[in-house]
Amino acid sequence: MARVGPGRTATRPMCPTPGLPYYRVMNITSLATSNTGHRGSLACIGLGMTLGSHLTPLARSHIEQADVVFAGLSDGVVELWLQRMHPDVRSLQPYYREGKSRMKTYWQWVRLMLAEVRAGKRVCGVFYGHPGIFAWSPHKAVELARAEGFPAHMEPGISAEDCLYADLGIDPGRFGCQHFEASQLLFYQRRIDTAGYLVLWQVGLAGDRSLGRLRTGPAYRQVLVDLLAQDYPLDHEVIVYRGATLPIEQPRIRRVALRELPHIPLTAEETVVLPPAEALRPNLAIQERLAALDRLEGVGAFA
């Protein structure tokens, strides 16, 4: 999954008509028309997590009606399947390279898609899961396309988070649920609520400040464990989860003690879940204020 590096700023795109409000720019067809007379457009869609199972009819129609399809997918088999749906599928995966900043790669993806949009093509960017979750490039491409007056749309898909809730039997509304990218939790001061679920993404890359590594080692995860140990006991059970990407696969679920997390094999695709470590504590002062309001309005409390 893609992530945004700290300290990066985007270059402001040149506005074709300075001073016009956003909605006026979007309605000027000539600004979004190439010299071929065809208007370019962009749709970034989510393919879902499991091959074939999660693709919506609307997402499929974006693929089939596109002039060119760019693919940022998690599996080569999924990419081959996509090629059966469209004759011009261009993989984005070759732009990754060990030691190369992922932000450079993501900017390349954006520029590739926008170049075709500016050329008057109907462009479809296909991304695994949800195109707007841990995916910097689709957001930026849609933002810049709209700023230049092109129609641009993001179509949601079933994400790894959705699969996690189903496979682990978690209802995020029961106790609450916090989500953090693991490196962000390390880099910044964040407040953890141990009465709810804590979901940590990209733990296999925890602590990478270069944005050029494909994984970090046990010593980096030990720093993460040391941080978490300020709020959780070291014997607290954590769940290591990876959703299925092929219909023949099963989700991978491992349960280990927090102290063991640095010492187990871990990939960037796996997610770590910490279940609640304590019970919810009633806020008696707020409840009394609400009870007073209920009495004024003649409303009864729940049993």
N, C-alpha and C positions, 0 to 999 in steps of 0.2 A: 504494500500500500504506500502511496506517495505521501510525503509530509513536507511542511514548509520549514525552512531553516530560519534560525533567528537572525535578525539584523539585515534581512534582505528587503530592498525596496524596489518597487516596480517603476519603470520609466513611464511617465505620463504619455499616452498616445496623442498624436497630433489630431486635434478636433477638426473635422472638415469644414465646419461652420461655427467659428468661435462666437460665443454669446447666446447661441440658441439653447433653450431648455432641452432636457433629455428627450421628452416625448416628441418635440418637434424634429429633433435629429432622426429619431426612429422612423418618422413618417415621410422622410424625403427619399423617394425611391432612387432618384438620380445619383445620390451619394453612394448608394450601395450597388451600383451597376457598373460592370466592367465595359471595356470598349467593344466587347462582343455582343452587348445588349442583354446578357443574361445576368440576373441578380444572384449574387452569392448568398449562402445562408449556412448556418452551423447548428447542428444538433449533437449534443453530447449525451449519450444514453448509457444506462447501466444494463449489463448483460446478466446481472445476478451472479450468484456464486457457483451454482451447480449447472453444468453443461446442459443446455436445452430445456431444463426444467423451469427456469426462472424468467425466461424471456417473455415479455408482454407483447401482445399484438401491436400496440402502438410503437414500441421500440423496434420490433421487426419491420414495420412499415418505414421507419426512418432509415434503416439499413438498406432495404430494397429500393427505395426511391432516391438514394444518394448517388451522386456522380463518383465520389471517391470516399472510401472508408478507411479511417486510421484506427489501428487496434492496439490498445494497451491492456493486454490480458495476462492472466496468471499462469497459463499453461499452453504449451505448443499444440496440444490436441484441440484445445478450445479454439485456437487461431485457425487450425485447419478446418474445423467445423464452420467457422465464420466464412471462410473462403468459398464454401459451397453455396453461400447465400448471396455473394456479390463477387463480380469478376475483378474488381480493383480494390483489394484489401492491402494496406500498407502497414507493416508491423512497426511499432514504436520501440519494441524491446531492444533492438540492436544499438540504440543510443545509450544504453547503460554501459558503464565500464568501471571496473575496479579502480579506485583512486580518483575517478572523475566526480566532481560535485554533482549530486543529484539535481541541484537547482539548475545547473547548466543543461542537463538532460531535459528537465521539464520545460525550460524556456525553448529548447529546440522543438519539442512537441508542439508548443503553442505557435511558434513561427511556421512550422510545417502546415498546420491546419489553417491558419489565417492566410497563408500565401495562396492556398487553393480557393478559399472564400473570396479573396480579393480578385481572383481570376474569374469569378462568376460561377464557381462550382457550388453545388449542393453538397456540403461536407457533413459526414457523420463520424464523430469520434466515439468509439466503442470501448468501454472500460469495464473491467470485471467488478462485480458488486454494484455499489451505488456510485455514480460518477462524481458525486460531490462529497464523499466521505473519505478522508485521507487521500485526497486527489487534488493537488494544487493546479495542475494544468487545465483541467476542464473548467474550473472556476475562472481562471485567468483568461482563457480563450473566449469564453462567453462574455466576460466583462469587456475585453478589448473589441470583440466583434460588435457588440452593442454600441460601444463608444464611437465606432466608425460608421454607425448607421445600418449595419447588417442585421437581419433577423437572426437571433440566436436563442437557443432553448436548451434547457437541461431536463432530461427525462429520468426520473428516479428508477432505481432497481433494488432488488433484494440485496441487502448488505451482509457482511460478515456479522455485524451486530444482530441483525434479525435472526440469522441462523443460530447464533450463540444462545439467544433467549430460548429458541425452540429446542435445541439439542441439550441444553443444560437445565431446562425446566425452570427458568428464572422469569419472574414477573417484575420488571423494574419499578412498577408502581407499588409493590408491597412494602419494601423497605427504602426505596430510593436507590439510585445507581449513579455513580460518578465514573466518568471516562477521562483518561489522560493518556497522551502519548508518553511513553516511559521516559524519554530524554527530557521532555518538557517538565515532567515532575522532578527531575534531577536539577535542571537548570534554573528553575524558579521556585519561589516559596509559595506553596499551595497548601490549602487546608483540607485534610482528609477527614471524612465522616465515617467512622468505623462502625456505625450502626446500619449503614447501607452497603450495597455491593460496590467494590472498587474494580474497575476494568482497566487493565493496562495494555496498550497496543504497542507493537514493535519492540518488545522487550529484548529480542535478539539483537537489536541495534542500540540498546540503551547506552547513553553516554557518548555517542558518536558526535563530535563537534565539527568534524570535517565535511560531513555530508557526502563523503566519498567512499565510505566503507560499506561492504555488504553484510558485515556482522561485527559484533564486538564480543570479547571473551568473558570468561568467568569473573575476572577481576572487576570488570565494569558492572556485572550483575551483582557482585558483592556490595558495591557502593549503593545500588538500588535497595538491596536487602537491608543494609544498615540504616538507610533512610526509613524504610517501612517498619523496621523494628522499633522505631520511636513510638509507633502507634499500635503495632500488632505483636503478639508473642511469637517467638521464633518457631514454635511448634504449630502455629496456625496453619490450617490446611489451605493450600492454594490450588487452583484448577488451571491446567495448561490445556488450551483448546485450539484446535484447527478444524475448520469446517470442511466438508467434502466439496471438491470441485468437479468430480466426475460422478455420474449416476451409479457406477459400480463401487464407489468408495463409501466408507463410513466415516463419520467425524472422528477425529483423534482426540481423546480425552484422557488426560493424566492427572492424578491427584498426588501432590507431594507436600511436605512441610515447607514452610517459608525458608527455613535455613538451607534447604536442599536446592533452592532455585539456581544458585550459581554453578552447580555441579552436574546439571543434567543437560543433554543436548537440546538446543533451542534454535529455531529458525525465526527469521523476521516475520514469517506469516503466522506464527503462533501468538495467541493472546493469553494473557494471564488474568485470572479472575480471583479476587479475594472476597469470600463471602463475609457477611457481617460478623464482627467480633464481639459485639455487645448488643443488648436489647435497646429498643427505642426508649428514650427517657421522656416522660410526659413534661410538657411545659405548663406547669400548674398555673402560673400567673396569667398566661395568655388564655388558657382554658377558662379561668374564672371571668376574664373580661368577656369572652364569647358567651359564657353562661348568662352573664348579666344582660347582654344584648338579646339572648333568646327569651329571657323572662320579659323584657320589654315588649317583644314582638309576639309573645305567646307561642313560641316554638319549642317543641320537646327535643331533648337530646337523644342520640342513638343509644341503644341498649349496651 
